[in-house]
Amino acid sequence: MVNRIRGLWRDDAGQDIAEYAVMLAVILVLVVGTIRLIGSNANNVFSNTASSIQ
C-alpha cells in the first residue's frame, strides 16, 4: 500500500494538463482584452468616419 501511494505521489502526468489549462486561460484573457480594446477603438473610428461623411 505504501508503494502504491509513493507511486501516485511521484506520478506527474496530470501536471501537464494543468499547465496547459493555465496557459490557455492566460492566452484567452489576453485575446479577449485585446479584442475589447481594438473593438472599442474600431467602433470610435467608424463612428467618426460616418459622422464626417454625413
PDB file of N, CA, C and O in Angstrom:
ATOM      1  N   MET A   1       0.816  -1.190   0.000  1.00  0.00           N
ATOM      2  CA  MET A   1       0.000   0.000   0.000  1.00  0.00           C
ATOM      3  C   MET A   1       0.864   1.260   0.000  1.00  0.00           C
ATOM      4  O   MET A   1       0.558   2.228  -0.696  1.00  0.00           O
ATOM      5  N   VAL A   2       1.940   1.243   0.780  1.00  0.00           N
ATOM      6  CA  VAL A   2       2.837   2.391   0.840  1.00  0.00           C
ATOM      7  C   VAL A   2       3.495   2.621  -0.518  1.00  0.00           C
ATOM      8  O   VAL A   2       3.652   3.764  -0.946  1.00  0.00           O
ATOM      9  N   ASN A   3       3.876   1.546  -1.193  1.00  0.00           N
ATOM     10  CA  ASN A   3       4.485   1.683  -2.518  1.00  0.00           C
ATOM     11  C   ASN A   3       3.506   2.275  -3.518  1.00  0.00           C
ATOM     12  O   ASN A   3       3.893   3.064  -4.380  1.00  0.00           O
ATOM     13  N   ARG A   4       2.250   1.900  -3.405  1.00  0.00           N
ATOM     14  CA  ARG A   4       1.221   2.430  -4.316  1.00  0.00           C
ATOM     15  C   ARG A   4       1.035   3.947  -4.095  1.00  0.00           C
ATOM     16  O   ARG A   4       0.907   4.706  -5.055  1.00  0.00           O
ATOM     17  N   ILE A   5       1.023   4.368  -2.840  1.00  0.00           N
ATOM     18  CA  ILE A   5       0.883   5.794  -2.535  1.00  0.00           C
ATOM     19  C   ILE A   5       2.104   6.561  -3.027  1.00  0.00           C
ATOM     20  O   ILE A   5       1.970   7.658  -3.570  1.00  0.00           O
ATOM     21  N   ARG A   6       3.293   5.992  -2.840  1.00  0.00           N
ATOM     22  CA  ARG A   6       4.502   6.643  -3.334  1.00  0.00           C
ATOM     23  C   ARG A   6       4.473   6.762  -4.855  1.00  0.00           C
ATOM     24  O   ARG A   6       4.909   7.768  -5.414  1.00  0.00           O
ATOM     25  N   GLY A   7       3.960   5.736  -5.513  1.00  0.00           N
ATOM     26  CA  GLY A   7       3.852   5.783  -6.976  1.00  0.00           C
ATOM     27  C   GLY A   7       2.907   6.868  -7.442  1.00  0.00           C
ATOM     28  O   GLY A   7       3.179   7.556  -8.427  1.00  0.00           O
ATOM     29  N   LEU A   8       1.801   7.025  -6.742  1.00  0.00           N
ATOM     30  CA  LEU A   8       0.861   8.086  -7.097  1.00  0.00           C
ATOM     31  C   LEU A   8       1.454   9.459  -6.818  1.00  0.00           C
ATOM     32  O   LEU A   8       1.217  10.406  -7.568  1.00  0.00           O
ATOM     33  N   TRP A   9       2.217   9.567  -5.749  1.00  0.00           N
ATOM     34  CA  TRP A   9       2.828  10.833  -5.381  1.00  0.00           C
ATOM     35  C   TRP A   9       3.862  11.270  -6.426  1.00  0.00           C
ATOM     36  O   TRP A   9       3.991  12.458  -6.722  1.00  0.00           O
ATOM     37  N   ARG A  10       4.591  10.303  -6.978  1.00  0.00           N
ATOM     38  CA  ARG A  10       5.637  10.605  -7.962  1.00  0.00           C
ATOM     39  C   ARG A  10       5.083  10.790  -9.367  1.00  0.00           C
ATOM     40  O   ARG A  10       5.759  11.363 -10.222  1.00  0.00           O
ATOM     41  N   ASP A  11       3.884  10.322  -9.620  1.00  0.00           N
ATOM     42  CA  ASP A  11       3.299  10.406 -10.956  1.00  0.00           C
ATOM     43  C   ASP A  11       2.975  11.866 -11.266  1.00  0.00           C
ATOM     44  O   ASP A  11       2.195  12.499 -10.555  1.00  0.00           O
ATOM     45  N   ASP A  12       3.573  12.390 -12.322  1.00  0.00           N
ATOM     46  CA  ASP A  12       3.355  13.791 -12.669  1.00  0.00           C
ATOM     47  C   ASP A  12       2.673  13.932 -14.029  1.00  0.00           C
ATOM     48  O   ASP A  12       2.807  14.974 -14.671  1.00  0.00           O
ATOM     49  N   ALA A  13       1.961  12.933 -14.473  1.00  0.00           N
ATOM     50  CA  ALA A  13       1.296  13.003 -15.773  1.00  0.00           C
ATOM     51  C   ALA A  13       0.194  14.052 -15.780  1.00  0.00           C
ATOM     52  O   ALA A  13      -0.042  14.677 -16.814  1.00  0.00           O
ATOM     53  N   GLY A  14      -0.474  14.259 -14.682  1.00  0.00           N
ATOM     54  CA  GLY A  14      -1.548  15.231 -14.622  1.00  0.00           C
ATOM     55  C   GLY A  14      -1.078  16.675 -14.601  1.00  0.00           C
ATOM     56  O   GLY A  14      -1.865  17.584 -14.863  1.00  0.00           O
ATOM     57  N   GLN A  15       0.175  16.898 -14.297  1.00  0.00           N
ATOM     58  CA  GLN A  15       0.689  18.262 -14.242  1.00  0.00           C
ATOM     59  C   GLN A  15       0.705  18.902 -15.619  1.00  0.00           C
ATOM     60  O   GLN A  15       0.494  20.109 -15.737  1.00  0.00           O
ATOM     61  N   ASP A  16       0.949  18.124 -16.655  1.00  0.00           N
ATOM     62  CA  ASP A  16       0.975  18.675 -17.998  1.00  0.00           C
ATOM     63  C   ASP A  16      -0.377  19.276 -18.356  1.00  0.00           C
ATOM     64  O   ASP A  16      -0.440  20.360 -18.935  1.00  0.00           O
ATOM     65  N   ILE A  17      -1.443  18.590 -18.020  1.00  0.00           N
ATOM     66  CA  ILE A  17      -2.780  19.080 -18.341  1.00  0.00           C
ATOM     67  C   ILE A  17      -3.055  20.377 -17.589  1.00  0.00           C
ATOM     68  O   ILE A  17      -3.606  21.320 -18.158  1.00  0.00           O
ATOM     69  N   ALA A  18      -2.679  20.429 -16.332  1.00  0.00           N
ATOM     70  CA  ALA A  18      -2.901  21.640 -15.539  1.00  0.00           C
ATOM     71  C   ALA A  18      -2.094  22.811 -16.098  1.00  0.00           C
ATOM     72  O   ALA A  18      -2.595  23.934 -16.144  1.00  0.00           O
ATOM     73  N   GLU A  19      -0.878  22.569 -16.516  1.00  0.00           N
ATOM     74  CA  GLU A  19      -0.052  23.637 -17.081  1.00  0.00           C
ATOM     75  C   GLU A  19      -0.646  24.151 -18.385  1.00  0.00           C
ATOM     76  O   GLU A  19      -0.668  25.359 -18.621  1.00  0.00           O
ATOM     77  N   TYR A  20      -1.127  23.252 -19.230  1.00  0.00           N
ATOM     78  CA  TYR A  20      -1.753  23.678 -20.479  1.00  0.00           C
ATOM     79  C   TYR A  20      -3.035  24.451 -20.201  1.00  0.00           C
ATOM     80  O   TYR A  20      -3.341  25.405 -20.917  1.00  0.00           O
ATOM     81  N   ALA A  21      -3.779  24.067 -19.193  1.00  0.00           N
ATOM     82  CA  ALA A  21      -5.010  24.778 -18.849  1.00  0.00           C
ATOM     83  C   ALA A  21      -4.696  26.198 -18.378  1.00  0.00           C
ATOM     84  O   ALA A  21      -5.400  27.140 -18.741  1.00  0.00           O
ATOM     85  N   VAL A  22      -3.657  26.355 -17.583  1.00  0.00           N
ATOM     86  CA  VAL A  22      -3.263  27.688 -17.113  1.00  0.00           C
ATOM     87  C   VAL A  22      -2.784  28.545 -18.283  1.00  0.00           C
ATOM     88  O   VAL A  22      -3.146  29.718 -18.384  1.00  0.00           O
ATOM     89  N   MET A  23      -1.976  27.967 -19.160  1.00  0.00           N
ATOM     90  CA  MET A  23      -1.513  28.724 -20.325  1.00  0.00           C
ATOM     91  C   MET A  23      -2.679  29.127 -21.215  1.00  0.00           C
ATOM     92  O   MET A  23      -2.712  30.251 -21.716  1.00  0.00           O
ATOM     93  N   LEU A  24      -3.632  28.231 -21.418  1.00  0.00           N
ATOM     94  CA  LEU A  24      -4.799  28.544 -22.232  1.00  0.00           C
ATOM     95  C   LEU A  24      -5.616  29.668 -21.605  1.00  0.00           C
ATOM     96  O   LEU A  24      -6.103  30.551 -22.310  1.00  0.00           O
ATOM     97  N   ALA A  25      -5.764  29.636 -20.305  1.00  0.00           N
ATOM     98  CA  ALA A  25      -6.515  30.690 -19.617  1.00  0.00           C
ATOM     99  C   ALA A  25      -5.826  32.046 -19.772  1.00  0.00           C
ATOM    100  O   ALA A  25      -6.493  33.054 -20.004  1.00  0.00           O
ATOM    101  N   VAL A  26      -4.526  32.078 -19.647  1.00  0.00           N
ATOM    102  CA  VAL A  26      -3.786  33.337 -19.801  1.00  0.00           C
ATOM    103  C   VAL A  26      -3.907  33.853 -21.230  1.00  0.00           C
ATOM    104  O   VAL A  26      -4.122  35.046 -21.443  1.00  0.00           O
ATOM    105  N   ILE A  27      -3.771  32.970 -22.198  1.00  0.00           N
ATOM    106  CA  ILE A  27      -3.884  33.378 -23.598  1.00  0.00           C
ATOM    107  C   ILE A  27      -5.286  33.903 -23.891  1.00  0.00           C
ATOM    108  O   ILE A  27      -5.442  34.905 -24.588  1.00  0.00           O
ATOM    109  N   LEU A  28      -6.305  33.230 -23.361  1.00  0.00           N
ATOM    110  CA  LEU A  28      -7.677  33.685 -23.592  1.00  0.00           C
ATOM    111  C   LEU A  28      -7.926  35.058 -22.980  1.00  0.00           C
ATOM    112  O   LEU A  28      -8.607  35.890 -23.580  1.00  0.00           O
ATOM    113  N   VAL A  29      -7.382  35.301 -21.795  1.00  0.00           N
ATOM    114  CA  VAL A  29      -7.540  36.616 -21.165  1.00  0.00           C
ATOM    115  C   VAL A  29      -6.878  37.692 -22.023  1.00  0.00           C
ATOM    116  O   VAL A  29      -7.444  38.769 -22.212  1.00  0.00           O
ATOM    117  N   LEU A  30      -5.696  37.411 -22.536  1.00  0.00           N
ATOM    118  CA  LEU A  30      -5.005  38.384 -23.390  1.00  0.00           C
ATOM    119  C   LEU A  30      -5.769  38.638 -24.681  1.00  0.00           C
ATOM    120  O   LEU A  30      -5.895  39.784 -25.112  1.00  0.00           O
ATOM    121  N   VAL A  31      -6.275  37.586 -25.296  1.00  0.00           N
ATOM    122  CA  VAL A  31      -7.009  37.733 -26.558  1.00  0.00           C
ATOM    123  C   VAL A  31      -8.300  38.522 -26.342  1.00  0.00           C
ATOM    124  O   VAL A  31      -8.613  39.434 -27.107  1.00  0.00           O
ATOM    125  N   VAL A  32      -9.035  38.169 -25.310  1.00  0.00           N
ATOM    126  CA  VAL A  32     -10.299  38.873 -25.042  1.00  0.00           C
ATOM    127  C   VAL A  32     -10.031  40.339 -24.719  1.00  0.00           C
ATOM    128  O   VAL A  32     -10.760  41.211 -25.191  1.00  0.00           O
ATOM    129  N   GLY A  33      -9.015  40.626 -23.935  1.00  0.00           N
ATOM    130  CA  GLY A  33      -8.669  42.011 -23.625  1.00  0.00           C
ATOM    131  C   GLY A  33      -8.263  42.793 -24.861  1.00  0.00           C
ATOM    132  O   GLY A  33      -8.649  43.951 -25.022  1.00  0.00           O
ATOM    133  N   THR A  34      -7.490  42.171 -25.728  1.00  0.00           N
ATOM    134  CA  THR A  34      -7.068  42.832 -26.967  1.00  0.00           C
ATOM    135  C   THR A  34      -8.257  43.100 -27.875  1.00  0.00           C
ATOM    136  O   THR A  34      -8.369  44.181 -28.454  1.00  0.00           O
ATOM    137  N   ILE A  35      -9.136  42.129 -28.002  1.00  0.00           N
ATOM    138  CA  ILE A  35     -10.315  42.303 -28.859  1.00  0.00           C
ATOM    139  C   ILE A  35     -11.211  43.410 -28.319  1.00  0.00           C
ATOM    140  O   ILE A  35     -11.739  44.212 -29.089  1.00  0.00           O
ATOM    141  N   ARG A  36     -11.383  43.458 -27.010  1.00  0.00           N
ATOM    142  CA  ARG A  36     -12.217  44.526 -26.430  1.00  0.00           C
ATOM    143  C   ARG A  36     -11.590  45.893 -26.661  1.00  0.00           C
ATOM    144  O   ARG A  36     -12.296  46.856 -26.959  1.00  0.00           O
ATOM    145  N   LEU A  37     -10.265  45.986 -26.525  1.00  0.00           N
ATOM    146  CA  LEU A  37      -9.579  47.254 -26.740  1.00  0.00           C
ATOM    147  C   LEU A  37      -9.675  47.684 -28.199  1.00  0.00           C
ATOM    148  O   LEU A  37     -10.018  48.830 -28.492  1.00  0.00           O
ATOM    149  N   ILE A  38      -9.372  46.768 -29.108  1.00  0.00           N
ATOM    150  CA  ILE A  38      -9.429  47.080 -30.532  1.00  0.00           C
ATOM    151  C   ILE A  38     -10.868  47.334 -30.962  1.00  0.00           C
ATOM    152  O   ILE A  38     -11.119  48.206 -31.794  1.00  0.00           O
ATOM    153  N   GLY A  39     -11.808  46.588 -30.409  1.00  0.00           N
ATOM    154  CA  GLY A  39     -13.209  46.755 -30.780  1.00  0.00           C
ATOM    155  C   GLY A  39     -13.737  48.127 -30.432  1.00  0.00           C
ATOM    156  O   GLY A  39     -14.438  48.741 -31.236  1.00  0.00           O
ATOM    157  N   SER A  40     -13.417  48.617 -29.256  1.00  0.00           N
ATOM    158  CA  SER A  40     -13.902  49.952 -28.879  1.00  0.00           C
ATOM    159  C   SER A  40     -13.227  51.026 -29.712  1.00  0.00           C
ATOM    160  O   SER A  40     -13.874  51.999 -30.100  1.00  0.00           O
ATOM    161  N   ASN A  41     -11.949  50.871 -29.993  1.00  0.00           N
ATOM    162  CA  ASN A  41     -11.252  51.851 -30.827  1.00  0.00           C
ATOM    163  C   ASN A  41     -11.760  51.806 -32.259  1.00  0.00           C
ATOM    164  O   ASN A  41     -11.928  52.853 -32.884  1.00  0.00           O
ATOM    165  N   ALA A  42     -12.006  50.625 -32.785  1.00  0.00           N
ATOM    166  CA  ALA A  42     -12.525  50.498 -34.143  1.00  0.00           C
ATOM    167  C   ALA A  42     -13.921  51.102 -34.226  1.00  0.00           C
ATOM    168  O   ALA A  42     -14.251  51.743 -35.223  1.00  0.00           O
ATOM    169  N   ASN A  43     -14.736  50.914 -33.215  1.00  0.00           N
ATOM    170  CA  ASN A  43     -16.074  51.500 -33.199  1.00  0.00           C
ATOM    171  C   ASN A  43     -15.982  53.020 -33.219  1.00  0.00           C
ATOM    172  O   ASN A  43     -16.757  53.665 -33.925  1.00  0.00           O
ATOM    173  N   ASN A  44     -15.078  53.599 -32.481  1.00  0.00           N
ATOM    174  CA  ASN A  44     -14.891  55.049 -32.485  1.00  0.00           C
ATOM    175  C   ASN A  44     -14.445  55.556 -33.854  1.00  0.00           C
ATOM    176  O   ASN A  44     -14.924  56.587 -34.326  1.00  0.00           O
ATOM    177  N   VAL A  45     -13.539  54.836 -34.478  1.00  0.00           N
ATOM    178  CA  VAL A  45     -13.048  55.247 -35.803  1.00  0.00           C
ATOM    179  C   VAL A  45     -14.180  55.208 -36.814  1.00  0.00           C
ATOM    180  O   VAL A  45     -14.352  56.153 -37.584  1.00  0.00           O
ATOM    181  N   PHE A  46     -14.952  54.133 -36.827  1.00  0.00           N
ATOM    182  CA  PHE A  46     -16.058  54.035 -37.783  1.00  0.00           C
ATOM    183  C   PHE A  46     -17.134  55.074 -37.494  1.00  0.00           C
ATOM    184  O   PHE A  46     -17.727  55.611 -38.430  1.00  0.00           O
ATOM    185  N   SER A  47     -17.399  55.369 -36.241  1.00  0.00           N
ATOM    186  CA  SER A  47     -18.385  56.391 -35.889  1.00  0.00           C
ATOM    187  C   SER A  47     -17.923  57.769 -36.347  1.00  0.00           C
ATOM    188  O   SER A  47     -18.714  58.538 -36.893  1.00  0.00           O
ATOM    189  N   ASN A  48     -16.661  58.084 -36.130  1.00  0.00           N
ATOM    190  CA  ASN A  48     -16.119  59.376 -36.571  1.00  0.00           C
ATOM    191  C   ASN A  48     -16.143  59.489 -38.084  1.00  0.00           C
ATOM    192  O   ASN A  48     -16.472  60.545 -38.623  1.00  0.00           O
ATOM    193  N   THR A  49     -15.798  58.412 -38.773  1.00  0.00           N
ATOM    194  CA  THR A  49     -15.816  58.414 -40.232  1.00  0.00           C
ATOM    195  C   THR A  49     -17.227  58.601 -40.756  1.00  0.00           C
ATOM    196  O   THR A  49     -17.451  59.378 -41.685  1.00  0.00           O
ATOM    197  N   ALA A  50     -18.173  57.898 -40.168  1.00  0.00           N
ATOM    198  CA  ALA A  50     -19.569  58.017 -40.607  1.00  0.00           C
ATOM    199  C   ALA A  50     -20.112  59.421 -40.351  1.00  0.00           C
ATOM    200  O   ALA A  50     -20.842  59.963 -41.181  1.00  0.00           O
ATOM    201  N   SER A  51     -19.768  60.004 -39.224  1.00  0.00           N
ATOM    202  CA  SER A  51     -20.274  61.349 -38.933  1.00  0.00           C
ATOM    203  C   SER A  51     -19.616  62.395 -39.818  1.00  0.00           C
ATOM    204  O   SER A  51     -20.246  63.401 -40.144  1.00  0.00           O
ATOM    205  N   SER A  52     -18.370  62.186 -40.213  1.00  0.00           N
ATOM    206  CA  SER A  52     -17.708  63.147 -41.094  1.00  0.00           C
ATOM    207  C   SER A  52     -18.216  63.047 -42.527  1.00  0.00           C
ATOM    208  O   SER A  52     -18.178  64.029 -43.268  1.00  0.00           O
ATOM    209  N   ILE A  53     -18.689  61.871 -42.920  1.00  0.00           N
ATOM    210  CA  ILE A  53     -19.234  61.701 -44.284  1.00  0.00           C
ATOM    211  C   ILE A  53     -20.583  62.397 -44.392  1.00  0.00           C
ATOM    212  O   ILE A  53     -20.903  62.977 -45.430  1.00  0.00           O
ATOM    213  N   GLN A  54     -21.363  62.344 -43.342  1.00  0.00           N
ATOM    214  CA  GLN A  54     -22.689  62.960 -43.390  1.00  0.00           C
ATOM    215  C   GLN A  54     -22.554  64.403 -43.281  1.00  0.00           C
ATOM    216  O   GLN A  54     -23.555  65.120 -43.300  1.00  0.00           O
TER     217      GLN A  54
END
